[in-house]
Amino acid sequence: MLTVPIRQLGEPERAAVERILDADPYAGAQIAERVAAHGLNWWRSDGRIYGYEPRRQIESIIWSGAHLVPVGATPPATAAFADLLGAEPRICSSIIGRSEAVLDLWDRLAGNWGPARDVRPQQPLLVTDRDSVVRPDPAVRLVRSGEVDQLFPAAVAMYTEEVGVSPMQDDGGRGYRRRIAELVKAKRAYARFDGDLVVFKAELAIVTRRTTQVQGVWVHPAYRGRGLATSAMAAVVADALRRVAPTVSLYVNDYNTSARRVYANCGFVSAGSFATVLF
């Protein structure tokens, strides 16, 4: 039996949820995008938002759906969330967020939900609000609707390389292809082509009024080591700042030194650290 105030939230708590999301616009971006689009009633089909409310004010929240995402979660909040969620079967494919909260949650949930396929404890969270000093690559552009077939193999290769499993294994890739097509339609997918071959790609996976989060950055193996990624990312940053959001953010594995060097050269600075638990 729970001994602390924790409850599922709905539209009446929207102002409190938005206050917490605004306090950490980078860790809360995934939730903020959905709340802005659908309010808090979207959880009925996609997931649930719980609030930690020890003193008659919501202090922390967590989204429980395809991913588990804590925001503003203090140690007492993560303990309460773990008590609640650990009593249920795991439904998420990952836990993502600020390192301290994610690793504390996982310490508490591992006994019921383990083992994890991979734990990435330190993923630098990076942000920029200005154009890079690097000249943007003029060949990097938005992917057109008729180019999804060319982009999709590159997206599959990136996902498999990054996550360690293929997005094709569950439904033959149909759901993942829909997601890529949606990003293209929304003018959130970038690429550089060499003929019909995608040699660089990146997507604005999340867009809020405070930030846009870049994911899926990938360079074709045959084109790596040529310095292509820095000017390509500079082009993505320039367009995203001009057209989409006031800041551009992303997180990267700490061991990916080449990618971290690219982002530093593009003007990204530290905004803390993420952690990811993959199932």
C-alpha positions as CSV (number, residue, x, y, z in Angstrom):
1,M,0.0,0.0,0.0
2,L,1.4,3.4,-1.0
3,T,2.2,5.7,1.9
4,V,2.9,8.9,-0.1
5,P,0.6,11.0,-2.3
6,I,1.0,9.7,-5.9
7,R,-1.8,9.7,-8.4
8,Q,-2.7,9.5,-12.1
9,L,-3.1,13.0,-13.6
10,G,-5.6,14.4,-16.0
11,E,-6.6,17.6,-17.7
12,P,-7.4,19.4,-14.4
13,E,-3.7,19.1,-13.5
14,R,-2.5,20.5,-16.8
15,A,-1.1,23.8,-15.4
16,A,0.9,21.9,-12.8
17,V,2.3,19.5,-15.3
18,E,3.3,22.3,-17.7
19,R,5.0,24.1,-14.8
20,I,7.2,21.0,-14.2
21,L,7.9,20.5,-17.9
22,D,8.9,24.2,-18.3
23,A,11.3,23.8,-15.3
24,D,13.3,21.2,-17.3
25,P,12.4,21.7,-21.0
26,Y,15.0,19.3,-22.3
27,A,14.3,16.3,-20.0
28,G,10.5,16.9,-20.4
29,A,10.4,17.5,-24.1
30,Q,8.9,14.2,-25.1
31,I,6.0,14.7,-22.7
32,A,5.7,18.4,-23.4
33,E,5.2,17.7,-27.1
34,R,2.3,15.3,-26.4
35,V,0.7,17.5,-23.8
36,A,0.8,20.5,-26.1
37,A,-0.9,18.5,-28.9
38,H,-3.4,16.5,-27.0
39,G,-3.7,17.9,-23.4
40,L,-3.6,15.3,-20.7
41,N,-6.4,13.2,-22.0
42,W,-4.0,11.6,-24.6
43,W,-2.8,9.1,-21.9
44,R,-6.0,7.2,-22.2
45,S,-4.5,5.5,-25.3
46,D,-0.8,6.2,-25.3
47,G,0.1,5.9,-21.6
48,R,-0.4,7.5,-18.3
49,I,1.1,10.5,-16.3
50,Y,1.5,10.1,-12.6
51,G,2.2,12.9,-10.2
52,Y,4.1,12.9,-6.9
53,E,2.3,15.3,-4.5
54,P,3.7,15.1,-1.0
55,R,2.6,18.6,0.2
56,R,-0.6,19.3,-1.8
57,Q,1.4,20.4,-4.7
58,I,2.6,18.2,-7.6
59,E,6.4,18.2,-7.4
60,S,7.4,15.5,-9.9
61,I,5.8,13.6,-12.8
62,I,6.5,10.4,-14.7
63,W,5.1,9.3,-18.1
64,S,4.4,5.6,-18.3
65,G,3.8,4.2,-21.8
66,A,6.1,2.9,-24.6
67,H,8.9,4.7,-22.6
68,L,9.1,5.5,-18.9
69,V,10.2,9.2,-18.6
70,P,10.6,10.9,-15.1
71,V,10.7,14.7,-15.0
72,G,11.7,16.7,-11.9
73,A,12.0,13.5,-10.0
74,T,13.6,13.7,-6.6
75,P,14.7,10.6,-4.7
76,P,11.5,10.4,-2.7
77,A,9.6,10.8,-6.0
78,T,11.5,8.0,-7.7
79,A,10.9,5.7,-4.7
80,A,7.2,6.4,-4.9
81,F,7.0,5.9,-8.6
82,A,9.0,2.6,-8.3
83,D,6.7,1.4,-5.6
84,L,3.7,1.9,-7.9
85,L,5.1,0.8,-11.2
86,G,7.1,-2.2,-9.8
87,A,3.8,-3.8,-8.8
88,E,2.8,-3.9,-12.5
89,P,4.2,-5.8,-15.4
90,R,6.7,-3.8,-17.5
91,I,5.1,-2.2,-20.6
92,C,7.9,0.2,-21.6
93,S,10.7,-0.6,-24.0
94,S,13.0,1.9,-22.2
95,I,13.5,4.2,-19.3
96,I,14.8,7.6,-20.4
97,G,15.6,10.9,-18.6
98,R,18.0,12.6,-16.2
99,S,20.7,10.2,-15.1
100,E,20.0,10.5,-11.4
101,A,16.3,9.7,-11.7
102,V,16.6,7.0,-14.3
103,L,19.4,5.1,-12.5
104,D,17.6,5.4,-9.1
105,L,14.4,4.1,-10.7
106,W,16.2,1.2,-12.3
107,D,17.9,0.2,-9.0
108,R,14.5,0.0,-7.5
109,L,12.7,-1.7,-10.5
110,A,15.4,-4.1,-11.6
111,G,14.3,-6.9,-9.3
112,N,10.8,-7.0,-10.8
113,W,11.6,-5.9,-14.4
114,G,15.1,-7.1,-15.0
115,P,17.2,-7.9,-16.7
116,A,17.8,-5.0,-19.0
117,R,19.2,-5.5,-22.5
118,D,21.5,-2.5,-22.0
119,V,22.1,0.3,-19.5
120,R,23.7,3.5,-20.7
121,P,24.4,5.4,-17.5
122,Q,26.0,8.6,-18.8
123,Q,24.7,10.3,-22.0
124,P,25.7,13.9,-22.2
125,L,22.7,16.2,-22.8
126,L,23.7,19.0,-25.1
127,V,22.0,22.2,-26.2
128,T,22.6,25.2,-28.5
129,D,20.6,28.4,-29.1
130,R,22.8,29.9,-31.9
131,D,24.1,29.1,-35.3
132,S,27.3,27.2,-35.6
133,V,30.5,29.0,-36.5
134,V,31.0,26.1,-39.0
135,R,29.7,26.8,-42.4
136,P,26.5,24.7,-43.0
137,D,26.6,22.1,-45.7
138,P,24.4,23.5,-48.5
139,A,23.7,20.0,-49.7
140,V,21.8,19.0,-46.5
141,R,18.1,19.6,-47.0
142,L,14.7,18.5,-45.9
143,V,13.7,15.1,-47.3
144,R,10.9,15.2,-49.8
145,S,7.8,13.1,-49.6
146,G,8.8,11.0,-52.6
147,E,12.2,10.2,-51.0
148,V,10.9,8.1,-48.1
149,D,12.0,4.9,-49.8
150,Q,15.6,6.2,-50.1
151,L,15.6,7.4,-46.5
152,F,14.1,4.3,-44.9
153,P,17.2,1.9,-45.3
154,A,19.4,4.6,-43.8
155,A,17.0,5.0,-40.9
156,V,17.0,1.2,-40.3
157,A,20.8,1.1,-40.4
158,M,21.0,3.9,-37.9
159,Y,18.4,2.4,-35.5
160,T,20.1,-1.0,-35.6
161,E,23.5,0.4,-35.0
162,E,22.4,2.7,-32.2
163,V,19.8,0.6,-30.4
164,G,21.3,-2.9,-31.1
165,V,18.2,-4.4,-32.5
166,S,16.5,-4.0,-35.9
167,P,13.2,-2.0,-36.1
168,M,12.2,-4.6,-38.7
169,Q,11.9,-7.5,-36.3
170,D,8.4,-6.8,-34.7
171,D,6.1,-6.0,-37.7
172,G,8.4,-6.1,-40.6
173,G,9.3,-2.4,-40.0
174,R,5.8,-1.1,-40.9
175,G,5.4,1.0,-37.8
176,Y,8.9,2.4,-38.0
177,R,8.4,3.3,-41.7
178,R,5.2,5.1,-40.8
179,R,7.1,7.1,-38.2
180,I,9.8,8.1,-40.8
181,A,7.1,9.1,-43.3
182,E,5.4,11.2,-40.6
183,L,8.7,13.0,-39.9
184,V,9.2,13.7,-43.6
185,K,5.7,15.0,-44.0
186,A,6.2,17.3,-41.0
187,K,9.4,18.7,-42.5
188,R,11.5,17.3,-39.7
189,A,13.8,14.9,-41.6
190,Y,17.1,16.0,-43.1
191,A,19.5,14.3,-45.4
192,R,22.3,14.7,-47.8
193,F,22.1,12.5,-50.9
194,D,24.8,11.2,-53.3
195,G,22.5,10.3,-56.2
196,D,19.9,8.1,-54.6
197,L,22.1,7.2,-51.6
198,V,21.6,8.8,-48.3
199,V,25.0,9.7,-46.9
200,F,23.9,11.8,-43.9
201,K,20.6,11.9,-42.1
202,A,19.0,13.4,-38.9
203,E,15.5,14.1,-37.6
204,L,13.8,16.5,-35.3
205,A,12.2,13.7,-33.3
206,I,10.6,16.0,-30.8
207,V,9.4,19.6,-31.2
208,T,8.1,21.9,-28.3
209,R,7.8,25.6,-27.9
210,R,11.1,25.5,-25.9
211,T,13.3,23.1,-27.9
212,T,13.6,20.6,-30.7
213,Q,15.4,17.4,-30.0
214,V,17.6,15.9,-32.7
215,Q,17.8,12.2,-33.0
216,G,18.8,9.6,-35.6
217,V,22.1,11.4,-36.6
218,W,23.9,9.0,-39.0
219,V,26.6,9.1,-41.6
220,H,26.9,6.3,-44.2
221,P,29.9,4.1,-43.2
222,A,31.6,4.7,-46.6
223,Y,31.5,8.4,-46.0
224,R,32.8,8.5,-42.4
225,G,36.1,10.2,-41.5
226,R,35.7,12.9,-44.1
227,G,34.5,15.7,-41.8
228,L,31.0,15.6,-43.4
229,A,29.0,15.4,-40.1
230,T,30.1,18.7,-38.7
231,S,28.9,20.9,-41.6
232,A,25.9,18.7,-42.0
233,M,24.9,19.2,-38.4
234,A,25.5,22.9,-38.7
235,A,22.9,22.9,-41.5
236,V,20.4,21.1,-39.4
237,V,20.9,23.5,-36.4
238,A,20.6,26.5,-38.6
239,D,17.3,25.4,-40.2
240,A,15.9,24.2,-36.9
241,L,16.6,27.5,-35.1
242,R,15.3,29.5,-37.9
243,R,12.1,27.5,-38.5
244,V,11.2,25.3,-35.6
245,A,12.3,26.2,-32.0
246,P,14.5,28.6,-30.0
247,T,17.0,25.8,-29.0
248,V,18.2,22.6,-30.4
249,S,19.0,19.7,-28.0
250,L,20.2,16.1,-28.2
251,Y,21.8,13.4,-26.1
252,V,24.7,11.2,-27.1
253,N,26.5,8.2,-25.7
254,D,29.5,9.2,-23.6
255,Y,31.8,6.8,-25.4
256,N,30.9,8.2,-28.8
257,T,33.8,10.6,-28.9
258,S,33.6,11.4,-32.6
259,A,30.0,12.5,-32.3
260,R,30.7,14.5,-29.2
261,R,33.5,16.3,-31.1
262,V,31.1,17.1,-33.9
263,Y,28.5,18.6,-31.6
264,A,31.1,20.6,-29.7
265,N,32.3,22.0,-33.0
266,C,28.7,23.0,-33.8
267,G,28.4,25.0,-30.6
268,F,26.5,22.6,-28.4
269,V,27.1,23.0,-24.7
270,S,26.4,20.7,-21.7
271,A,22.9,20.7,-20.1
272,G,23.5,17.8,-17.8
273,S,23.4,14.0,-18.4
274,F,20.8,11.5,-19.5
275,A,20.6,7.8,-18.9
276,T,18.8,5.1,-20.8
277,V,17.8,1.6,-19.8
278,L,16.9,-0.6,-22.9
279,F,14.8,-3.7,-22.7
